[in-house]
Amino acid sequence: MNKTKEIDLNIRQFKLMNGEEIVALVHSKDDHVIAVERPCKVHSNVLGGYQLLPWFSFSSQKMFTIERKHIIYHVEIDNDVKGAYVKASTLATEPVRPDIKTDEEMLADYEDYLDDIREDTSSKKILH
């Protein structure tokens, strides 16, 4: 997407009542809800910078509605940030599917891990 088209997009930063901050393309709005497309969560990193991460990273859904009563404030983002948002929001086209395990499988994996540590510790004692 070229810079001129990005500048024309209504991309806004939202501060929500639950403390979350998201950046999203506003699709439509009425008196009660704002429909947004490809929302990204604003995440501060340890270096003092920010990252834009998918708001619902395990879903392929792209459209969401936010009730206005859950929005503290929203503003249009600066033009230089719009390009970063467009890039971040279009990179993840397929949702991440986690490797979901049962409690029993997780417990078995943890027991195997502990056995490996015990074996490693025992072999080091023999060598010394």
N, CA, C and O atoms as a GROMACS GRO file, in nm:
protein
  512
    1MET      N    1   0.085  -0.117   0.000
    1MET     CA    2   0.000   0.000   0.000
    1MET      C    3   0.089   0.123   0.000
    1MET      O    4   0.190   0.128   0.071
    2ASN      N    5   0.053   0.223  -0.080
    2ASN     CA    6   0.140   0.339  -0.083
    2ASN      C    7   0.104   0.437   0.028
    2ASN      O    8  -0.004   0.431   0.086
    3LYS      N    9   0.198   0.528   0.055
    3LYS     CA   10   0.185   0.621   0.167
    3LYS      C   11   0.061   0.709   0.158
    3LYS      O   12  -0.002   0.737   0.260
    4THR      N   13   0.024   0.754   0.038
    4THR     CA   14  -0.092   0.842   0.023
    4THR      C   15  -0.219   0.772   0.066
    4THR      O   16  -0.304   0.832   0.133
    5LYS      N   17  -0.235   0.645   0.030
    5LYS     CA   18  -0.353   0.570   0.069
    5LYS      C   19  -0.356   0.547   0.219
    5LYS      O   20  -0.463   0.553   0.280
    6GLU      N   21  -0.240   0.522   0.281
    6GLU     CA   22  -0.234   0.502   0.426
    6GLU      C   23  -0.278   0.628   0.500
    6GLU      O   24  -0.348   0.619   0.601
    7ILE      N   25  -0.238   0.744   0.450
    7ILE     CA   26  -0.274   0.871   0.515
    7ILE      C   27  -0.425   0.891   0.513
    7ILE      O   28  -0.480   0.948   0.607
    8ASP      N   29  -0.492   0.845   0.409
    8ASP     CA   30  -0.636   0.862   0.395
    8ASP      C   31  -0.717   0.766   0.482
    8ASP      O   32  -0.837   0.787   0.501
    9LEU      N   33  -0.655   0.662   0.535
    9LEU     CA   34  -0.727   0.564   0.616
    9LEU      C   35  -0.758   0.620   0.754
    9LEU      O   36  -0.677   0.692   0.813
   10ASN      N   37  -0.876   0.588   0.806
   10ASN     CA   38  -0.916   0.631   0.940
   10ASN      C   39  -0.868   0.526   1.041
   10ASN      O   40  -0.945   0.442   1.087
   11ILE      N   41  -0.740   0.533   1.074
   11ILE     CA   42  -0.679   0.440   1.168
   11ILE      C   43  -0.668   0.514   1.301
   11ILE      O   44  -0.610   0.622   1.310
   12ARG      N   45  -0.726   0.453   1.406
   12ARG     CA   46  -0.735   0.522   1.534
   12ARG      C   47  -0.678   0.436   1.646
   12ARG      O   48  -0.676   0.313   1.638
   13GLN      N   49  -0.630   0.504   1.749
   13GLN     CA   50  -0.585   0.440   1.872
   13GLN      C   51  -0.698   0.453   1.973
   13GLN      O   52  -0.753   0.561   1.994
   14PHE      N   53  -0.732   0.341   2.036
   14PHE     CA   54  -0.839   0.337   2.134
   14PHE      C   55  -0.784   0.302   2.272
   14PHE      O   56  -0.704   0.209   2.285
   15LYS      N   57  -0.825   0.377   2.373
   15LYS     CA   58  -0.796   0.342   2.512
   15LYS      C   59  -0.926   0.285   2.567
   15LYS      O   60  -1.028   0.354   2.571
   16LEU      N   61  -0.923   0.159   2.609
   16LEU     CA   62  -1.043   0.092   2.656
   16LEU      C   63  -1.054   0.095   2.808
   16LEU      O   64  -0.955   0.115   2.878
   17MET      N   65  -1.174   0.076   2.856
   17MET     CA   66  -1.201   0.080   3.000
   17MET      C   67  -1.119  -0.024   3.077
   17MET      O   68  -1.085   0.000   3.193
   18ASN      N   69  -1.088  -0.138   3.015
   18ASN     CA   70  -1.012  -0.242   3.084
   18ASN      C   71  -0.861  -0.216   3.084
   18ASN      O   72  -0.783  -0.299   3.132
   19GLY      N   73  -0.819  -0.100   3.030
   19GLY     CA   74  -0.677  -0.064   3.029
   19GLY      C   75  -0.606  -0.095   2.899
   19GLY      O   76  -0.496  -0.045   2.875
   20GLU      N   77  -0.666  -0.176   2.815
   20GLU     CA   78  -0.602  -0.210   2.688
   20GLU      C   79  -0.599  -0.089   2.595
   20GLU      O   80  -0.685  -0.002   2.599
   21GLU      N   81  -0.496  -0.087   2.512
   21GLU     CA   82  -0.488   0.010   2.404
   21GLU      C   83  -0.478  -0.068   2.276
   21GLU      O   84  -0.396  -0.160   2.264
   22ILE      N   85  -0.560  -0.032   2.179
   22ILE     CA   86  -0.555  -0.098   2.050
   22ILE      C   87  -0.549   0.008   1.940
   22ILE      O   88  -0.589   0.123   1.958
   23VAL      N   89  -0.499  -0.035   1.825
   23VAL     CA   90  -0.496   0.048   1.705
   23VAL      C   91  -0.573  -0.032   1.600
   23VAL      O   92  -0.550  -0.151   1.582
   24ALA      N   93  -0.665   0.036   1.532
   24ALA     CA   94  -0.747  -0.035   1.434
   24ALA      C   95  -0.799   0.060   1.327
   24ALA      O   96  -0.807   0.181   1.346
   25LEU      N   97  -0.833   0.001   1.215
   25LEU     CA   98  -0.896   0.074   1.106
   25LEU      C   99  -1.046   0.081   1.136
   25LEU      O  100  -1.111  -0.022   1.154
   26VAL      N  101  -1.099   0.203   1.142
   26VAL     CA  102  -1.242   0.219   1.169
   26VAL      C  103  -1.319   0.188   1.041
   26VAL      O  104  -1.298   0.249   0.937
   27HIS      N  105  -1.408   0.092   1.052
   27HIS     CA  106  -1.489   0.050   0.938
   27HIS      C  107  -1.620   0.127   0.933
   27HIS      O  108  -1.659   0.177   0.828
   28SER      N  109  -1.688   0.137   1.047
   28SER     CA  110  -1.812   0.214   1.057
   28SER      C  111  -1.839   0.244   1.203
   28SER      O  112  -1.777   0.186   1.292
   29LYS      N  113  -1.933   0.335   1.226
   29LYS     CA  114  -1.967   0.368   1.364
   29LYS      C  115  -2.109   0.419   1.370
   29LYS      O  116  -2.162   0.473   1.272
   30ASP      N  117  -2.170   0.401   1.488
   30ASP     CA  118  -2.301   0.459   1.513
   30ASP      C  119  -2.302   0.510   1.657
   30ASP      O  120  -2.196   0.525   1.718
   31ASP      N  121  -2.417   0.537   1.710
   31ASP     CA  122  -2.425   0.594   1.845
   31ASP      C  123  -2.382   0.497   1.954
   31ASP      O  124  -2.348   0.539   2.064
   32HIS      N  125  -2.383   0.366   1.925
   32HIS     CA  126  -2.357   0.266   2.029
   32HIS      C  127  -2.229   0.186   2.010
   32HIS      O  128  -2.167   0.145   2.108
   33VAL      N  129  -2.189   0.163   1.887
   33VAL     CA  130  -2.070   0.080   1.862
   33VAL      C  131  -1.983   0.140   1.753
   33VAL      O  132  -2.027   0.219   1.670
   34ILE      N  133  -1.857   0.100   1.757
   34ILE     CA  134  -1.763   0.132   1.650
   34ILE      C  135  -1.714  -0.002   1.594
   34ILE      O  136  -1.664  -0.086   1.669
   35ALA      N  137  -1.730  -0.022   1.464
   35ALA     CA  138  -1.682  -0.143   1.399
   35ALA      C  139  -1.540  -0.118   1.350
   35ALA      O  140  -1.515  -0.022   1.276
   36VAL      N  141  -1.448  -0.204   1.392
   36VAL     CA  142  -1.307  -0.187   1.354
   36VAL      C  143  -1.260  -0.311   1.280
   36VAL      O  144  -1.312  -0.421   1.298
   37GLU      N  145  -1.159  -0.289   1.198
   37GLU     CA  146  -1.101  -0.397   1.119
   37GLU      C  147  -0.955  -0.415   1.158
   37GLU      O  148  -0.881  -0.318   1.174
   38ARG      N  149  -0.915  -0.542   1.172
   38ARG     CA  150  -0.776  -0.580   1.202
   38ARG      C  151  -0.717  -0.504   1.322
   38ARG      O  152  -0.613  -0.439   1.308
   39PRO      N  153  -0.781  -0.513   1.437
   39PRO     CA  154  -0.727  -0.443   1.554
   39PRO      C  155  -0.596  -0.505   1.602
   39PRO      O  156  -0.578  -0.627   1.600
   40CYS      N  157  -0.505  -0.420   1.645
   40CYS     CA  158  -0.378  -0.463   1.703
   40CYS      C  159  -0.365  -0.406   1.844
   40CYS      O  160  -0.398  -0.290   1.868
   41LYS      N  161  -0.318  -0.488   1.933
   41LYS     CA  162  -0.294  -0.446   2.070
   41LYS      C  163  -0.160  -0.373   2.077
   41LYS      O  164  -0.062  -0.417   2.017
   42VAL      N  165  -0.157  -0.261   2.149
   42VAL     CA  166  -0.033  -0.187   2.169
   42VAL      C  167   0.037  -0.250   2.288
   42VAL      O  168  -0.017  -0.254   2.398
   43HIS      N  169   0.158  -0.299   2.266
   43HIS     CA  170   0.235  -0.368   2.371
   43HIS      C  171   0.368  -0.295   2.388
   43HIS      O  172   0.444  -0.280   2.293
   44SER      N  173   0.396  -0.251   2.511
   44SER     CA  174   0.525  -0.186   2.536
   44SER      C  175   0.629  -0.295   2.564
   44SER      O  176   0.601  -0.391   2.636
   45ASN      N  177   0.747  -0.278   2.507
   45ASN     CA  178   0.851  -0.379   2.528
   45ASN      C  179   0.952  -0.331   2.632
   45ASN      O  180   0.944  -0.217   2.677
   46VAL      N  181   1.045  -0.416   2.669
   46VAL     CA  182   1.139  -0.386   2.776
   46VAL      C  183   1.238  -0.275   2.740
   46VAL      O  184   1.302  -0.218   2.828
   47LEU      N  185   1.251  -0.245   2.612
   47LEU     CA  186   1.345  -0.142   2.569
   47LEU      C  187   1.281  -0.003   2.563
   47LEU      O  188   1.345   0.094   2.523
   48GLY      N  189   1.153   0.006   2.602
   48GLY     CA  190   1.085   0.134   2.600
   48GLY      C  191   1.013   0.164   2.471
   48GLY      O  192   0.953   0.270   2.456
   49GLY      N  193   1.017   0.071   2.378
   49GLY     CA  194   0.946   0.087   2.251
   49GLY      C  195   0.810   0.021   2.256
   49GLY      O  196   0.765  -0.024   2.362
   50TYR      N  197   0.747   0.016   2.142
   50TYR     CA  198   0.614  -0.044   2.133
   50TYR      C  199   0.607  -0.144   2.020
   50TYR      O  200   0.680  -0.133   1.921
   51GLN      N  201   0.519  -0.242   2.037
   51GLN     CA  202   0.491  -0.340   1.934
   51GLN      C  203   0.341  -0.340   1.909
   51GLN      O  204   0.263  -0.311   2.000
   52LEU      N  205   0.301  -0.373   1.789
   52LEU     CA  206   0.161  -0.393   1.756
   52LEU      C  207   0.141  -0.541   1.733
   52LEU      O  208   0.198  -0.599   1.641
   53LEU      N  209   0.058  -0.602   1.817
   53LEU     CA  210   0.031  -0.745   1.809
   53LEU      C  211  -0.117  -0.767   1.782
   53LEU      O  212  -0.199  -0.686   1.824
   54PRO      N  213  -0.153  -0.875   1.712
   54PRO     CA  214  -0.295  -0.900   1.687
   54PRO      C  215  -0.374  -0.901   1.818
   54PRO      O  216  -0.330  -0.958   1.918
   55TRP      N  217  -0.491  -0.838   1.817
   55TRP     CA  218  -0.573  -0.828   1.937
   55TRP      C  219  -0.627  -0.964   1.978
   55TRP      O  220  -0.625  -0.998   2.096
   56PHE      N  221  -0.676  -1.041   1.883
   56PHE     CA  222  -0.720  -1.179   1.907
   56PHE      C  223  -0.634  -1.268   1.819
   56PHE      O  224  -0.672  -1.301   1.706
   57SER      N  225  -0.518  -1.306   1.871
   57SER     CA  226  -0.417  -1.373   1.789
   57SER      C  227  -0.452  -1.515   1.748
   57SER      O  228  -0.388  -1.570   1.658
   58PHE      N  229  -0.553  -1.577   1.811
   58PHE     CA  230  -0.588  -1.714   1.776
   58PHE      C  231  -0.714  -1.721   1.690
   58PHE      O  232  -0.775  -1.827   1.676
   59SER      N  233  -0.753  -1.609   1.633
   59SER     CA  234  -0.874  -1.603   1.552
   59SER      C  235  -0.842  -1.546   1.414
   59SER      O  236  -0.757  -1.457   1.400
   60SER      N  237  -0.911  -1.598   1.313
   60SER     CA  238  -0.894  -1.543   1.178
   60SER      C  239  -0.995  -1.430   1.152
   60SER      O  240  -0.996  -1.370   1.044
   61GLN      N  241  -1.080  -1.403   1.250
   61GLN     CA  242  -1.177  -1.294   1.237
   61GLN      C  243  -1.105  -1.161   1.222
   61GLN      O  244  -1.006  -1.136   1.290
   62LYS      N  245  -1.154  -1.078   1.132
   62LYS     CA  246  -1.089  -0.949   1.106
   62LYS      C  247  -1.173  -0.830   1.148
   62LYS      O  248  -1.119  -0.721   1.170
   63MET      N  249  -1.305  -0.848   1.161
   63MET     CA  250  -1.396  -0.739   1.199
   63MET      C  251  -1.444  -0.759   1.342
   63MET      O  252  -1.480  -0.869   1.383
   64PHE      N  253  -1.444  -0.649   1.418
   64PHE     CA  254  -1.489  -0.652   1.557
   64PHE      C  255  -1.571  -0.527   1.584
   64PHE      O  256  -1.551  -0.423   1.520
   65THR      N  257  -1.662  -0.536   1.678
   65THR     CA  258  -1.735  -0.418   1.722
   65THR      C  259  -1.698  -0.390   1.867
   65THR      O  260  -1.683  -0.482   1.948
   66ILE      N  261  -1.685  -0.264   1.897
   66ILE     CA  262  -1.653  -0.221   2.033
   66ILE      C  263  -1.765  -0.126   2.076
   66ILE      O  264  -1.794  -0.027   2.010
   67GLU      N  265  -1.826  -0.159   2.188
   67GLU     CA  266  -1.930  -0.072   2.239
   67GLU      C  267  -1.866   0.058   2.288
   67GLU      O  268  -1.763   0.056   2.355
   68ARG      N  269  -1.927   0.168   2.254
   68ARG     CA  270  -1.872   0.299   2.291
   68ARG      C  271  -1.856   0.313   2.443
   68ARG      O  272  -1.767   0.384   2.489
   69LYS      N  273  -1.942   0.247   2.520
   69LYS     CA  274  -1.933   0.258   2.665
   69LYS      C  275  -1.805   0.194   2.720
   69LYS      O  276  -1.769   0.218   2.836
   70HIS      N  277  -1.736   0.114   2.639
   70HIS     CA  278  -1.610   0.051   2.680
   70HIS      C  279  -1.487   0.129   2.633
   70HIS      O  280  -1.373   0.088   2.657
   71ILE      N  281  -1.509   0.241   2.567
   71ILE     CA  282  -1.400   0.324   2.514
   71ILE      C  283  -1.386   0.448   2.601
   71ILE      O  284  -1.481   0.524   2.619
   72ILE      N  285  -1.266   0.468   2.654
   72ILE     CA  286  -1.238   0.589   2.731
   72ILE      C  287  -1.215   0.705   2.634
   72ILE      O  288  -1.271   0.814   2.650
   73TYR      N  289  -1.130   0.679   2.534
   73TYR     CA  290  -1.095   0.785   2.440
   73TYR      C  291  -1.040   0.721   2.314
   73TYR      O  292  -0.990   0.608   2.318
   74HIS      N  293  -1.047   0.791   2.202
   74HIS     CA  294  -0.983   0.744   2.079
   74HIS      C  295  -0.938   0.864   1.997
   74HIS      O  296  -1.002   0.969   1.995
   75VAL      N  297  -0.826   0.845   1.928
   75VAL     CA  298  -0.767   0.951   1.846
   75VAL      C  299  -0.713   0.889   1.718
   75VAL      O  300  -0.679   0.771   1.714
   76GLU      N  301  -0.706   0.971   1.613
   76GLU     CA  302  -0.642   0.926   1.490
   76GLU      C  303  -0.491   0.921   1.515
   76GLU      O  304  -0.434   1.010   1.579
   77ILE      N  305  -0.427   0.816   1.465
   77ILE     CA  306  -0.283   0.804   1.488
   77ILE      C  307  -0.207   0.887   1.385
   77ILE      O  308  -0.260   0.922   1.279
   78ASP      N  309  -0.082   0.918   1.418
   78ASP     CA  310   0.003   0.997   1.330
   78ASP      C  311   0.033   0.920   1.202
   78ASP      O  312   0.035   0.797   1.200
   79ASN      N  313   0.056   0.994   1.095
   79ASN     CA  314   0.078   0.934   0.964
   79ASN      C  315   0.195   0.838   0.961
   79ASN      O  316   0.189   0.735   0.893
   80ASP      N  317   0.304   0.868   1.034
   80ASP     CA  318   0.420   0.779   1.030
   80ASP      C  319   0.391   0.646   1.100
   80ASP      O  320   0.457   0.546   1.070
   81VAL      N  321   0.295   0.643   1.191
   81VAL     CA  322   0.259   0.519   1.260
   81VAL      C  323   0.161   0.437   1.176
   81VAL      O  324   0.152   0.315   1.193
   82LYS      N  325   0.087   0.502   1.088
   82LYS     CA  326  -0.010   0.431   1.005
   82LYS      C  327   0.057   0.322   0.922
   82LYS      O  328   0.003   0.212   0.909
   83GLY      N  329   0.174   0.352   0.867
   83GLY     CA  330   0.246   0.252   0.788
   83GLY      C  331   0.285   0.131   0.872
   83GLY      O  332   0.275   0.018   0.825
   84ALA      N  333   0.330   0.156   0.995
   84ALA     CA  334   0.366   0.046   1.085
   84ALA      C  335   0.243  -0.039   1.118
   84ALA      O  336   0.252  -0.162   1.125
   85TYR      N  337   0.129   0.026   1.139
   85TYR     CA  338   0.005  -0.047   1.168
   85TYR      C  339  -0.035  -0.133   1.047
   85TYR      O  340  -0.066  -0.251   1.063
   86VAL      N  341  -0.034  -0.075   0.928
   86VAL     CA  342  -0.075  -0.149   0.809
   86VAL      C  343   0.015  -0.271   0.792
   86VAL      O  344  -0.033  -0.380   0.761
   87LYS      N  345   0.143  -0.253   0.812
   87LYS     CA  346   0.237  -0.365   0.800
   87LYS      C  347   0.208  -0.472   0.906
   87LYS      O  348   0.201  -0.591   0.873
   88ALA      N  349   0.192  -0.432   1.032
   88ALA     CA  350   0.167  -0.527   1.140
   88ALA      C  351   0.033  -0.598   1.123
   88ALA      O  352   0.022  -0.718   1.150
   89SER      N  353  -0.068  -0.526   1.080
   89SER     CA  354  -0.202  -0.585   1.071
   89SER      C  355  -0.219  -0.677   0.952
   89SER      O  356  -0.310  -0.759   0.951
   90THR      N  357  -0.136  -0.665   0.852
   90THR     CA  358  -0.148  -0.751   0.734
   90THR      C  359  -0.047  -0.865   0.733
   90THR      O  360  -0.058  -0.954   0.650
   91LEU      N  361   0.051  -0.864   0.823
   91LEU     CA  362   0.149  -0.973   0.827
   91LEU      C  363   0.086  -1.104   0.870
   91LEU      O  364   0.111  -1.208   0.809
   92ALA      N  365   0.007  -1.099   0.973
   92ALA     CA  366  -0.053  -1.221   1.028
   92ALA      C  367  -0.183  -1.251   0.954
   92ALA      O  368  -0.290  -1.207   0.994
   93THR      N  369  -0.172  -1.326   0.846
   93THR     CA  370  -0.292  -1.360   0.770
   93THR      C  371  -0.356  -1.488   0.820
   93THR      O  372  -0.477  -1.506   0.808
   94GLU      N  373  -0.277  -1.577   0.876
   94GLU     CA  374  -0.329  -1.702   0.931
   94GLU      C  375  -0.314  -1.699   1.082
   94GLU      O  376  -0.209  -1.661   1.133
   95PRO      N  377  -0.418  -1.738   1.154
   95PRO     CA  378  -0.408  -1.738   1.300
   95PRO      C  379  -0.309  -1.843   1.348
   95PRO      O  380  -0.290  -1.947   1.285
   96VAL      N  381  -0.246  -1.815   1.459
   96VAL     CA  382  -0.154  -1.910   1.522
   96VAL      C  383  -0.239  -2.014   1.595
   96VAL      O  384  -0.326  -1.979   1.675
   97ARG      N  385  -0.215  -2.138   1.566
   97ARG     CA  386  -0.289  -2.245   1.632
   97ARG      C  387  -0.199  -2.306   1.740
   97ARG      O  388  -0.098  -2.370   1.707
   98PRO      N  389  -0.233  -2.288   1.865
   98PRO     CA  390  -0.148  -2.341   1.972
   98PRO      C  391  -0.156  -2.493   1.977
   98PRO      O  392  -0.256  -2.553   1.936
   99ASP      N  393  -0.051  -2.554   2.028
   99ASP     CA  394  -0.048  -2.697   2.049
   99ASP      C  395  -0.121  -2.722   2.181
   99ASP      O  396  -0.062  -2.711   2.288
  100ILE      N  397  -0.248  -2.756   2.173
  100ILE     CA  398  -0.329  -2.772   2.293
  100ILE      C  399  -0.316  -2.916   2.341
  100ILE      O  400  -0.338  -3.010   2.265
  101LYS      N  401  -0.280  -2.931   2.469
  101LYS     CA  402  -0.263  -3.063   2.528
  101LYS      C  403  -0.358  -3.078   2.646
  101LYS      O  404  -0.400  -2.980   2.708
  102THR      N  405  -0.390  -3.203   2.675
  102THR     CA  406  -0.472  -3.231   2.793
  102THR      C  407  -0.385  -3.215   2.918
  102THR      O  408  -0.262  -3.210   2.908
  103ASP      N  409  -0.449  -3.208   3.034
  103ASP     CA  410  -0.375  -3.199   3.159
  103ASP      C  411  -0.282  -3.320   3.176
  103ASP      O  412  -0.169  -3.306   3.223
  104GLU      N  413  -0.331  -3.437   3.138
  104GLU     CA  414  -0.250  -3.559   3.151
  104GLU      C  415  -0.125  -3.553   3.063
  104GLU      O  416  -0.017  -3.594   3.104
  105GLU      N  417  -0.142  -3.503   2.940
  105GLU     CA  418  -0.028  -3.491   2.849
  105GLU      C  419   0.074  -3.390   2.902
  105GLU      O  420   0.195  -3.413   2.893
  106MET      N  421   0.025  -3.280   2.956
  106MET     CA  422   0.116  -3.180   3.012
  106MET      C  423   0.191  -3.236   3.133
  106MET      O  424   0.310  -3.211   3.149
  107LEU      N  425   0.122  -3.310   3.217
  107LEU     CA  426   0.185  -3.370   3.334
  107LEU      C  427   0.291  -3.472   3.291
  107LEU      O  428   0.400  -3.476   3.348
  108ALA      N  429   0.260  -3.553   3.191
  108ALA     CA  430   0.356  -3.652   3.141
  108ALA      C  431   0.479  -3.582   3.083
  108ALA      O  432   0.592  -3.626   3.107
  109ASP      N  433   0.459  -3.474   3.007
  109ASP     CA  434   0.572  -3.398   2.953
  109ASP      C  435   0.659  -3.341   3.065
  109ASP      O  436   0.782  -3.344   3.056
  110TYR      N  437   0.595  -3.291   3.170
  110TYR     CA  438   0.670  -3.233   3.282
  110TYR      C  439   0.748  -3.341   3.357
  110TYR      O  440   0.862  -3.319   3.397
  111GLU      N  441   0.687  -3.458   3.374
  111GLU     CA  442   0.756  -3.569   3.440
  111GLU      C  443   0.877  -3.613   3.358
  111GLU      O  444   0.982  -3.641   3.414
  112ASP      N  445   0.862  -3.619   3.225
  112ASP     CA  446   0.975  -3.653   3.138
  112ASP      C  447   1.086  -3.549   3.153
  112ASP      O  448   1.204  -3.584   3.158
  113TYR      N  449   1.048  -3.424   3.159
  113TYR     CA  450   1.146  -3.316   3.176
  113TYR      C  451   1.222  -3.333   3.308
  113TYR      O  452   1.344  -3.320   3.311
  114LEU      N  453   1.150  -3.361   3.416
  114LEU     CA  454   1.214  -3.380   3.546
  114LEU      C  455   1.307  -3.503   3.544
  114LEU      O  456   1.416  -3.499   3.601
  115ASP      N  457   1.265  -3.611   3.478
  115ASP     CA  458   1.349  -3.730   3.465
  115ASP      C  459   1.479  -3.697   3.391
  115ASP      O  460   1.586  -3.743   3.431
  116ASP      N  461   1.470  -3.616   3.285
  116ASP     CA  462   1.588  -3.576   3.210
  116ASP      C  463   1.683  -3.496   3.299
  116ASP      O  464   1.805  -3.515   3.293
  117ILE      N  465   1.629  -3.407   3.380
  117ILE     CA  466   1.713  -3.327   3.471
  117ILE      C  467   1.781  -3.417   3.572
  117ILE      O  468   1.900  -3.401   3.600
  118ARG      N  469   1.706  -3.513   3.628
  118ARG     CA  470   1.763  -3.607   3.727
  118ARG      C  471   1.876  -3.689   3.664
  118ARG      O  472   1.981  -3.707   3.725
  119GLU      N  473   1.853  -3.739   3.543
  119GLU     CA  474   1.955  -3.818   3.474
  119GLU      C  475   2.080  -3.734   3.448
  119GLU      O  476   2.192  -3.781   3.467
  120ASP      N  477   2.060  -3.610   3.405
  120ASP     CA  478   2.171  -3.520   3.377
  120ASP      C  479   2.250  -3.491   3.503
  120ASP      O  480   2.373  -3.490   3.502
  121THR      N  481   2.180  -3.467   3.613
  121THR     CA  482   2.245  -3.439   3.740
  121THR      C  483   2.320  -3.561   3.790
  121THR      O  484   2.431  -3.548   3.842
  122SER      N  485   2.262  -3.680   3.776
  122SER     CA  486   2.326  -3.803   3.821
  122SER      C  487   2.453  -3.831   3.741
  122SER      O  488   2.554  -3.872   3.799
  123SER      N  489   2.451  -3.809   3.612
  123SER     CA  490   2.568  -3.836   3.530
  123SER      C  491   2.680  -3.738   3.562
  123SER      O  492   2.797  -3.774   3.552
  124LYS      N  493   2.648  -3.616   3.599
  124LYS     CA  494   2.752  -3.519   3.637
  124LYS      C  495   2.817  -3.557   3.768
  124LYS      O  496   2.937  -3.535   3.786
  125LYS      N  497   2.741  -3.613   3.860
  125LYS     CA  498   2.797  -3.655   3.990
  125LYS      C  499   2.894  -3.771   3.972
  125LYS      O  500   2.995  -3.780   4.042
  126ILE      N  501   2.863  -3.860   3.880
  126ILE     CA  502   2.949  -3.976   3.854
  126ILE      C  503   3.081  -3.931   3.793
  126ILE      O  504   3.186  -3.988   3.824
  127LEU      N  505   3.078  -3.830   3.708
  127LEU     CA  506   3.198  -3.784   3.641
  127LEU      C  507   3.291  -3.711   3.736
  127LEU      O  508   3.412  -3.708   3.712
  128HIS      N  509   3.241  -3.653   3.840
  128HIS     CA  510   3.325  -3.574   3.932
  128HIS      C  511   3.385  -3.661   4.033
  128HIS      O  512   3.460  -3.613   4.119
   0.00000   0.00000   0.00000
